Amino acid sequence: MGGVSAPSPIALEAATADLDPPLAAVDLPVLRANAADLVRRAGGRPIRVASKSVRCRAVLAEMLGSGLTAAGGFAGIMAYSLAEAIWLVRCGARDVLLGYPSADRAALAELGGDPVLLDAITLMVDDSAQLGLVRAAMGNARVAPRICLDVDASLRIGPVHLGVRRSPVRTPEQAAELARQARAGGFRVVGLMTYEAQIAGLPDSSPAVRLVKKVSAREIERRRAAVLAAVVAVAGELEIVNSGGTGSVELSAAAAGVTEITAGSGLYVPTLFDDYRSFRPRPALYFALPVLRRPAPDIATVFAGGYIASGPAGASRVPKPVWPKGLRMLGTEGAGEVQTPLSGAAGCAIGDRVWFRHAKAGELCERFDRLWLVEGDGSRVAVPTYRGEGKCFG
């Protein structure tokens, strides 16, 4: 499929015309269409929402209460921080899987002392040293935390490593040994995760990339089956076999043994997802900045804008001006800390607004304390981001 099918943010411009930028807004009909498309692609497998790609409790609630659960739909949250997971459970969440290990001793102690948290939160581990850290932080040998094993899903061709540097656990033997150590330490092994970042997080930008993704999908499916069998032989049947991301939903849905799929970026659809062929990108999240200066006939300078996304530094991590059309960053300045000049701006006037898209999804919410959720009829409501609720989880 591929290519951006993007409604312009003109509707958001009209709905927020009386508000002073900078502001961030979500097109709710597009967000819901993206959610329905993820559910369709999952083919009945439940989707666990990746909170790092959302970072707004109101949007998490919109997804988890979307009414799509009869078709598989959204069920549970994948958090990126234990402190975040605890906060979400205190706010009403009941199924939170950590996507990463935690070394937050205070949060681990809080988890170990609360049966409600222990029942709702599943820790992620990939090393026996993490087990020791968790047990020492909890200080109670009778507590049996829920854990999920993170298994490396990268592709290796000889000495070449294709994928993220994530877990040291790769083989069935390594996974089984970690499961044995966990059980011996009093942990409940309830899950297994494989995140194939080189498939889910890599755009279909060339035939070579598409070939690597195809080869990788075959390799991880075979290896996942062997790892799963080895872990089940040690720990018994698992509640969670998690896989995937927005860019690999169909592959995970078709894989034997997978019980759920994680996705999050496919809700907002940032610019890094514009070149995927597995789904039709429909951007739902935008931000607007005001024009402050006209230093040249073809240049308008907007306030702020230096919202650079994580990952390897480069042009792909820079916000993209999308409306009015034809605006471009200046190569000599880029997106600035407190101002950003744009060329192609002959029609822009002081006080006008320029709308942008961010390169990644939830990271934009670290720059704004609220999102304006805009309905199809133009009505709107402001909801706090994590930052707006005074939360920063790193």
C-alpha positions in Angstrom: 0.0 0.0 0.0 2.4 2.7 1.3 2.3 6.5 0.7 0.7 9.0 3.1 -3.1 9.3 2.9 -3.1 12.5 5.0 -6.0 14.7 5.5 -4.4 18.2 5.8 -4.6 19.8 9.3 -7.0 22.5 7.9 -9.8 21.0 10.1 -7.6 21.3 13.1 -6.7 24.8 12.2 -10.3 25.8 12.1 -11.2 24.0 15.3 -8.3 25.7 17.2 -8.3 29.1 15.5 -8.9 31.0 18.8 -6.1 29.3 20.6 -2.6 30.6 20.9 0.2 28.3 19.6 2.4 26.4 20.3 -0.3 23.7 20.5 -0.7 20.0 19.7 -3.9 18.6 18.3 -5.2 15.1 17.5 -7.7 14.5 14.7 -10.0 12.0 16.5 -11.8 10.5 13.5 -8.3 9.7 11.9 -7.1 8.3 15.3 -10.1 6.0 15.4 -9.7 5.0 11.8 -6.1 4.1 12.6 -7.2 2.1 15.6 -9.7 0.2 13.5 -7.1 -0.5 10.9 -4.7 -1.9 13.5 -7.5 -4.2 14.7 -8.2 -5.3 11.2 -4.5 -6.1 10.5 -4.3 -8.0 13.8 -6.9 -10.5 12.5 -8.5 -11.1 15.9 -5.3 -11.1 18.0 -5.5 -8.6 20.9 -3.4 -5.5 20.6 -1.4 -4.2 23.6 -1.0 -0.4 23.4 2.5 0.8 23.6 2.3 3.7 26.1 5.6 5.3 25.0 4.0 6.0 21.6 0.9 7.6 23.2 1.9 9.3 26.5 -1.6 10.5 27.2 -4.0 8.7 29.5 -7.0 10.0 27.8 -5.9 8.5 24.5 -4.9 5.2 26.2 -8.4 5.2 27.7 -10.0 5.9 24.2 -8.2 2.9 22.8 -8.9 0.5 25.6 -12.5 1.5 25.8 -13.0 1.7 22.1 -15.6 -1.0 21.8 -13.4 -2.9 19.4 -12.6 -5.7 21.8 -15.2 -8.1 20.3 -13.0 -8.3 17.2 -9.8 -8.8 19.2 -9.2 -5.1 19.7 -7.1 -3.4 22.3 -6.3 -5.1 25.6 -3.6 -4.1 28.1 -0.7 -1.6 28.1 3.0 -2.0 27.4 4.7 0.6 29.6 8.2 1.7 29.3 8.9 2.5 33.0 8.0 0.7 36.2 7.2 4.0 37.8 4.9 4.7 34.9 3.3 1.2 35.2 2.6 1.8 38.9 1.0 5.2 38.2 -1.2 3.7 35.5 -2.4 0.9 37.8 -3.1 3.4 40.5 -5.2 5.3 37.9 -7.2 2.1 37.0 -5.2 0.0 34.6 -5.3 -3.7 35.3 -2.9 -5.3 32.8 0.5 -3.6 32.3 3.5 -5.4 30.7 6.8 -3.6 31.0 8.6 -3.4 27.7 12.0 -3.1 29.3 13.8 -4.2 32.5 13.8 -1.9 35.5 16.5 -0.9 37.9 14.3 1.5 39.8 14.7 0.1 43.3 12.1 2.4 44.9 9.5 1.4 42.4 10.4 -2.3 42.7 10.0 -2.0 46.5 6.6 -0.4 46.0 5.6 -3.2 43.6 6.7 -5.9 46.0 4.7 -4.4 48.8 1.4 -4.1 47.1 -0.6 -7.2 46.0 -2.7 -5.2 43.5 0.4 -4.0 41.7 1.9 -7.5 41.8 -1.2 -8.9 40.1 -1.5 -6.1 37.5 2.2 -5.6 36.4 4.5 -8.0 34.6 8.2 -7.2 34.7 10.5 -7.7 31.7 13.9 -9.5 32.2 16.6 -10.8 30.0 19.4 -11.4 32.5 19.8 -13.3 35.8 21.4 -10.2 37.3 18.1 -8.4 36.9 16.4 -11.1 38.9 18.9 -10.5 41.7 18.3 -6.8 41.6 14.5 -7.2 41.7 14.7 -9.6 44.6 17.1 -7.4 46.6 14.9 -4.3 46.0 11.8 -6.1 47.1 13.4 -7.6 50.2 10.7 -10.2 50.6 11.4 -13.8 49.5 7.7 -14.7 49.7 6.7 -12.2 47.0 6.4 -13.9 43.6 6.6 -11.1 40.9 5.3 -11.8 37.4 8.0 -11.8 34.7 8.2 -11.9 31.0 11.4 -13.0 29.2 12.7 -10.6 26.5 14.2 -12.7 23.7 16.4 -11.1 21.0 14.6 -11.0 17.6 17.3 -9.4 15.5 18.6 -11.1 12.3 22.2 -12.3 12.2 23.9 -13.2 9.0 27.4 -14.3 9.9 29.0 -11.5 11.8 26.4 -9.0 10.7 23.8 -8.0 13.3 20.6 -6.5 11.8 18.3 -5.0 14.4 18.5 -3.3 17.7 20.9 -4.3 20.5 18.3 -5.5 23.0 18.4 -8.8 24.8 21.4 -11.2 25.3 18.9 -14.1 25.3 18.7 -15.5 21.8 18.7 -19.4 21.8 16.1 -21.8 23.2 18.8 -23.0 25.7 19.5 -19.5 27.0 15.8 -18.8 27.4 15.1 -22.1 29.2 18.1 -21.4 31.5 16.8 -18.0 32.4 13.4 -19.4 33.0 14.9 -22.0 35.4 16.8 -19.4 37.3 13.7 -17.3 37.6 11.6 -20.1 38.9 14.3 -21.1 41.4 14.3 -17.5 42.6 10.6 -17.5 43.3 9.4 -15.6 40.2 6.4 -16.5 38.1 7.4 -16.8 34.5 4.2 -15.8 32.7 5.4 -14.5 29.3 7.8 -14.3 26.4 8.4 -11.3 24.1 10.2 -11.0 20.8 10.3 -7.5 19.3 11.6 -7.6 15.7 12.6 -3.9 15.4 14.3 -4.5 12.1 10.8 -5.3 10.7 8.4 -3.4 12.9 10.4 -0.2 13.1 12.0 0.0 9.6 10.3 1.6 6.7 10.0 -0.2 3.4 12.4 2.2 1.8 14.1 0.0 -0.8 14.0 -3.5 -2.3 17.0 -4.5 -0.2 15.2 -3.5 3.0 12.1 -5.4 2.0 14.2 -8.5 1.3 15.9 -8.3 4.7 12.5 -7.9 6.4 11.2 -11.0 4.6 14.2 -13.1 5.5 14.1 -11.8 9.1 10.4 -12.7 9.4 11.1 -16.3 8.4 14.0 -16.6 10.8 12.3 -15.2 13.9 9.2 -17.3 13.3 11.3 -20.5 13.4 13.4 -19.5 16.3 10.5 -18.1 18.3 8.7 -21.5 18.1 11.8 -23.3 19.4 12.4 -20.8 22.2 8.7 -20.9 23.2 8.8 -24.7 23.4 11.9 -24.6 25.5 10.5 -22.1 28.0 7.1 -23.9 28.2 9.0 -27.1 29.1 10.5 -25.3 32.1 7.7 -22.9 33.2 4.5 -24.4 31.8 2.0 -22.7 29.5 2.5 -18.9 29.3 -0.2 -16.2 29.6 1.7 -13.9 27.3 3.5 -14.4 24.0 4.0 -10.9 22.8 5.4 -9.8 19.4 5.4 -7.1 16.8 4.9 -3.5 16.4 3.0 -1.2 14.1 5.1 -2.1 11.1 4.8 -5.9 11.6 1.2 -6.5 12.8 0.3 -8.9 10.1 3.4 -11.0 10.5 2.9 -11.3 14.2 -0.8 -12.1 13.8 0.1 -15.0 11.5 2.8 -16.4 13.7 2.1 -19.6 15.6 2.1 -19.3 19.3 1.8 -15.5 19.5 -1.0 -14.5 21.8 -0.9 -10.7 21.4 0.7 -7.9 19.4 2.0 -4.6 20.6 1.4 -1.4 18.6 1.3 2.3 19.4 2.9 4.5 16.7 0.2 3.4 14.2 -2.3 5.5 16.2 -0.7 8.9 15.7 1.4 7.9 12.6 4.5 10.1 12.8 6.6 10.8 9.7 8.9 7.8 10.3 6.0 5.6 9.3 5.2 7.3 6.0 7.0 4.8 3.8 5.5 1.5 5.1 3.8 -0.7 2.6 2.0 -2.9 5.1 -0.6 -0.2 5.9 -1.8 3.2 4.7 -0.3 5.9 6.9 -2.9 8.5 8.1 -1.4 11.1 10.3 -3.5 12.0 13.4 -1.2 14.1 15.5 0.1 17.5 14.5 1.5 20.6 16.2 1.2 24.3 15.3 3.8 27.1 15.8 3.3 30.8 15.3 5.1 32.9 12.7 7.2 35.6 14.5 9.5 37.0 11.9 9.8 37.6 8.1 13.6 38.0 7.7 13.4 37.6 3.9 10.6 37.6 1.3 10.6 33.8 1.1 11.4 33.1 4.7 9.1 32.9 7.8 10.5 32.2 11.2 8.3 30.3 13.7 8.6 30.1 17.5 10.3 27.0 18.9 10.3 23.8 16.8 13.5 22.0 17.9 11.6 18.8 18.7 14.2 16.3 17.5 13.2 12.6 17.7 15.4 9.9 19.3 17.4 7.6 17.2 20.4 8.1 14.8 20.9 11.8 14.2 19.8 13.0 10.8 17.1 14.5 8.6 14.6 11.7 9.4 14.5 12.8 13.0 13.5 16.4 12.3 9.9 17.7 12.4 8.3 18.2 9.0 6.2 21.4 8.2 3.1 20.2 6.3 0.8 23.2 6.1 0.8 25.6 4.5 2.3 23.4 1.8 5.7 24.1 0.3 7.5 25.1 3.5 11.0 23.7 4.1 13.6 23.8 6.9 16.8 25.7 6.1 19.8 23.3 6.0 22.0 25.8 7.7 19.7 26.2 10.8 17.3 23.3 10.9 14.8 23.1 13.8 15.8 25.6 16.5 15.7 25.7 20.2 13.5 28.8 20.3 12.9 29.7 16.6 12.9 27.8 13.3 13.2 29.6 9.9 11.3 28.1 7.0 11.7 28.8 3.3 8.9 28.7 0.7 6.9 31.0 3.0 6.0 33.9 0.7 2.4 33.6 1.7 3.0 33.6 5.4 2.3 36.6 7.6 3.3 37.5 11.1 0.9 35.8 13.5 0.0 33.0 11.1 0.3 29.4 12.2 2.4 26.6 10.6 1.5 23.0 11.2 4.1 20.3 11.6 4.3 16.5 12.1 6.8 15.0 14.5 9.2 12.2 13.4 8.1 9.9 16.2 4.8 9.3 18.0 4.6 9.8 21.8 7.8 11.8 22.1 6.0 15.0 21.0 4.0 14.8 24.2 7.1 15.5 26.2 7.0 19.0 24.7 3.3 19.8 25.3 1.3 19.6 28.5 -2.0 19.0 26.7 -3.4 17.6 23.5 -6.5 19.1 21.9 -8.7 16.2 20.8 -10.8 17.4 17.8 -13.9 15.7 16.7 -15.2 15.5 13.1 -17.7 18.3 13.8 -15.0 20.6 15.0 -15.7 20.3 18.7 -12.7 19.9 20.9 -11.5 19.0 24.4 -8.1 19.5 26.0 -6.6 16.5 27.8 -3.3 16.4 29.7 -0.3 14.5 28.4 2.0 12.7 30.9 3.9 16.0 31.1 0.7 17.9 31.8 0.0 15.5 34.7 3.4 16.3 36.1 4.9 13.0 35.1 8.3 12.4 33.5 9.5 8.8 33.3 12.7 9.3 31.5 
